[in-house]
Amino acid sequence: MSESVPGTVPEVFAPHEAPVSPPQASEEVEFVQLLTPEGERVKHPDYSFDLDDEAIKGFYRDMVLVRRIDTEATALQRQGELGIWASLLGQEAAQIGSGRALNSKDMVFPTYREHGVAFCQGVDPLRLLGLFRGVDQGAWDPRDNNFHLYTIVIGAQTLHATGYAMGQQRDHAIGDAENGEATIAYFGDGASSQGDVNEAFIWASVFNAPVVFFCQNNQWAISEPIDRQTRIPLYQRAAGFGFPGVRVDGNDVLATYAVSQQALKRAREGSGPTLVEAYTYRMGAHTTSDDPTKYRLNEDLEHWKLKDPIARVRAYLTRSAGVDAEWFDQIDADADKIAAELRAGCLSMPDPSLTDFFDHVYVEQTAQLAEQKQQYAAYAASFEGEGH
């Protein structure tokens, strides 16, 4: 064993074994890809994209609108209108591709960054901002859009998703690849180290739960690189739990759609869980409270900009689908309109009364909670007229 620096944990390797380094910017990794960064369609032996160019145009529009929403939310936070914001910049293809593969019965369990999936499910973006503005605790009803509330506790949603999927299984909502039900749980590469995620893998595997674990490997768990999370590709972990895993180009919306579609069909028909690793890159900060320039190289960011998920679809539509500049300009105009509406809606959100929170603890308020509400209201009223 080599000597360690005080305060650190020494690295230990078996004889003749060397540390495993993560892929560098200049290295390529193996994954499912159907659209290259240059906008060229390619074939894969196991996956194919069977929709037409109109569908691809729809994917492009989704990604542009979602990126504009994300940009506007970041600006709102910088201007003091949101307490914090978790950007999805660079992960649009992973979210739109997987989100559009869902059917109307599938259930989504997100982290706090799945703004693109929320968009696909019909959740009003303004609802998302309410949480980050601090006027509510996530005010949308999960049943309205089959999209659960954002989960701040890292990895906890994977256990929630597995339990829900087991409920689908017991309600006999599976057995039909097209019309059955499945659950999808989103998490990041950092969350893959959490105990909750690994426990969810075990439960899903042994009970053959109809759940897709969708890991957006954006290379960074805040400031910790992927090599601090794993020594093998994340998707290979699935084999140890007894179900399949696949790695997809997370910047390729066609490939993420095809892979997610197949994994969801597998779950719906009763074949159990799948781990999808969407290999992508977090082009922005972890959240608006983070400064990524302190821990990663600018050259890596520039390398990944060449793999931009939106730019490659635009290149394909321009060269191969005959889409003209006027169509793209209209999409940009639509995005600006949504951003303006989002800003106006955010600024007009009323401040909540703190007594409102007592009304949302239980479906039916208890006598004890009602008493606490009255006591708090009386306490707050005692400050009226004193400049507080």
Order of alpha helices (4+ residues) and beta strands (2+ residues): alpha-alpha-beta-alpha-alpha-alpha-alpha-beta-alpha-beta-beta-beta-alpha-beta-alpha-beta-alpha-alpha-alpha-alpha
